[in-house]
Amino acid sequence: MTKVQQATLTTKEFGIEPTHGLFGSTEWWRHIEDGSLPVHTIKGEIVRVYMASMNDWPMFEMRTADGSLHQFTQEMSPSGTFPDEPYVVGRKVEVDFVWQNSRKQAPDWGLPKEAQVVTAIRIER
């Protein structure tokens, strides 16, 4: 979060457009709470748990009721580790997220112009 904030504050090309305050700030969370930055929720079942990137980034994949698949990074604990225990194939999962716009002057590398920013992950125990 610090790196995204730093990029937003020091460049016009990188970070997230601060349309609802600085990403992760008290103001940003206030916009989520009051609904002006809407939260979207998807529900489904964990169908795969795996390591992405260079086999060093813990991910999970979920299938929703309509059959679509969605991949997310596993939620990090406050200590900065990724707890494996809750991420089990077959468990029900709900993911809350908001849509955030990329910087308007970002280089055109073919990346999406908006990103899903996860705000909560709830897993059936």
URTAHU-V86587 format. One line per field, one symbol per residue. ss: DSSP state (@ for helix, = for strand, . for the rest). phi: phi as a letter, one per 20 degrees, with the letter a starting at -180 (. if undefined). psi: psi as a letter, one per 40 degrees, with the letter a starting at -180 (. if undefined). A space follows every 10 residues. Layout:
ss = ???
phi = ???
psi = ???
//
This chain:
ss = .@@@@@@@@@ .....=.... .....@@@@@ @@@@.....= ========== ==....==== ====....== ===..=.... .=........ .========= ==........ ...======= ===..
phi = .ffffffffd cddcndgefc nfgnfgfgff fffenfdfed cdcacfdbcb ddmdmccfcb dcdegenfdc dbfffefgfn ddffgfecgo ffbccebcec ffffefgedm efebcfdfda cdcfd
psi = ddddddddde iediahhfdf ihheiddddd dddeeegihi hiiahheihi habffehhii hihideeiih iiiihiidee ihhddeghhe iiihhhiihh iihdeiigee iieiihhhei hhhh.
//
